[in-house]
Amino acid sequence: MDRRVPPAKREVLPGVTLTVSVMGGYSIERDGEYIGWIHASVGDHWNAYVRRLGSSGDPLGRYPQDEAVRVVVVAWDTGVALPNGCRS
């Protein structure tokens, strides 16, 4: 199975884009804000992580690519908003 990530930046949900990251996975941005990332796992599954300030991010599990993106978006939305508008 070919595990390379095709070079791309594409919108997968309204306002949510995937951009190839330097680590070989995808960075997830919503409305220009970096909210998490995914990288290839086993088979057609991807490891999903939500960005958290002050940490390397929270692992969310392994999912098919589209579901992994949705899980990151939901995890970001349920994070606590900080005074500067960023999520923790």
C-alpha positions, 0 to 999 in steps of 0.5 A, spaced: 500 500 500 502 506 498 503 511 504 505 517 501 500 523 502 499 526 496 501 534 495 495 538 496 491 543 500 483 542 500 477 544 503 474 538 506 468 541 510 466 548 510 472 552 512 476 546 514 482 545 510 487 539 510 494 542 508 500 537 507 505 537 513 512 537 514 511 530 518 508 527 512 501 527 514 496 533 514 495 539 518 488 541 519 486 548 519 479 552 520 478 559 518 485 559 517 487 557 525 491 551 526 486 546 530 490 539 529 493 534 525 492 527 522 497 522 520 497 515 516 496 509 521 494 502 519 490 500 513 486 506 511 486 509 518 489 516 520 491 518 527 488 524 529 490 529 534 487 536 537 492 542 538 492 544 545 496 550 548 502 548 552 502 540 550 504 536 544 496 535 542 491 530 545 491 524 541 484 522 539 484 515 536 484 512 529 479 513 524 478 513 516 481 520 514 474 524 513 472 521 520 479 523 523 478 530 521 471 531 523 473 528 530 478 533 530 473 539 529 469 536 534 474 536 539 477 543 538 469 546 538 469 542 545 475 545 548 475 551 553 475 558 549 481 562 552 480 570 553 484 571 546 479 567 543 484 561 542 482 554 544 486 550 550 
